[in-house]
Structures are given as C-alpha cells and as structure tokens.
Amino acid sequence: MKLIIAAIVLAVSCLAGINAGPAPAHGFASLPAPFQAQVFTVVEDMIHLGEETAKALVHQYEEIVVEPHQQLEEAIDNIEARRAESPQCVASQDDEINAILDTVHEEMHDCTVVAAHTSAEIATDVNQATQQLVFGGLSLGRTYNKCQNYKNSVLKQSCMAKFYIQATVYLVQARSSIKTIKQSTNERIPAVFVEGNVCTHNAADEAVNGLNEVNRSIDVCVAKKLRH
C-alpha cells in the first residue's frame, strides 16, 4: 500500500518540479512582448492545473484509503476490548475474525490498486502536457533568437515569418490542450474518487457487518457462561 501511494506522490512531484524556474523564464523572456505574455500565461495556467490535479489526487486517495480503514479498525477494537471480559468466548471466534479480515484486506487492496493506477495515469498525462507546453515555449524562444542572429535581412525576414507561424500554432494548440486536460481531469478525478470510494467502503461495510455478527456470537457465548 505504501509503495502505491509513493508511486502517486512521485508522479505528482514531477508536476511541481516542472514549475518555470530560471531557465524557462530566461527562454520566454527573449520572445517578443506580445508572444512572451501569452506564452507565460499558457505555461502558468498549465502549471496551476498540474498542481491542483496533484493535490486533488493525493487528497482523494487518502480519503479512499483512510476512512474505510478507520471504520474497520473501530469494529476490530470493539471486539478486542471484549477479550479481557471473556477470553474464551472471543478466542472461539478468532478463526472467523481472521477470515473476515483476510477477505476485506484483499478486497480493499484490489480497490486501491485500481484507484492508484488510474490516479498515476492522470498525473502522468498532465505532467506530459505540462512539459510539452513548457518546452514548446522554450523552442519558440530558441527560434526567435536564431532569427535575430541573422545579419542578412532576407534570411531574417524569412525566419521571422516561420517564427510567427510556429508561435501561432503553439498558442492555438496549447490553449486547446489546456481546455482538453481540464475537461478530462474534471471528469476523471471525480470518477476515480467515486469508484474507489464505493469499492473500499463497500468492502469495509461488509467486513463490519461480519464483525458485528461475531460480536453477537460472543454475546451468546458470554450469556451461556453466565447461566452456568
């Protein structure tokens, strides 16, 4: 379980790691002012989206895992608290308790593996998109610098024509990519939560019901001992 969570955190950390530092900032600053502002906006939007996606995935995954485990632990504690009251009666149910716990742990593991896998896919998709937009912006900066280094006015003019085409295509595709990823994450992240949450909570509910039956069996056993 810890390895699964670590995998998500590692994938998510890439999102924060791509944040525009000195190198990207320097590359974007070389662009003409109108394009520089637009590229900065695109990259900042994508970085913000990446950070929000990361936070949402980690928070939801914690809810999927932590809450049902707490519910299960409370039911187990209730039974264990009775062991001092009647060790024999509780011990007679140990096999049933272990069987219930083995089943629920396996089911909850399967639920969280699916949630972790899907969460990692979402984080990877957003991370890749972020990198593409950042490095696409840097590529624009390199193209512009190359054009400015031409001494021949004809070559410089031809290069700048290509630059403006490249910049226009980049900005159109970038904004389209951001819109697509926002729509995708807005649907995929809640879907991960709903599916994973239902899965783990159903498993926990079944286990708690089974442990409640065990508790009732212990009540019967204790009552019999009191009569004798």
Secondary structure, 3 states (H helix, E strand, C coil): CHHHHHHHHHHHHHHHHCCCCHHHHHHHHCCCHHHHHHHHHHHHHHHHHHHHHHHHHHHHHHHHHHHHHHHHHHHHHHHHCCCCCCHHHHHCCHHHHHHHHHHHHHHHHHHHHHHHHHHHHHHHHHHHHHHHHHHHHHHHHHHHHHHHHCCCHHHHHHHHHHHHHHHHHHHHHHHHHHHHHHHHHHHHHHHHHHHHHHHHHHHHHHHHHHHHHHHHHHHHHHHHHHHC
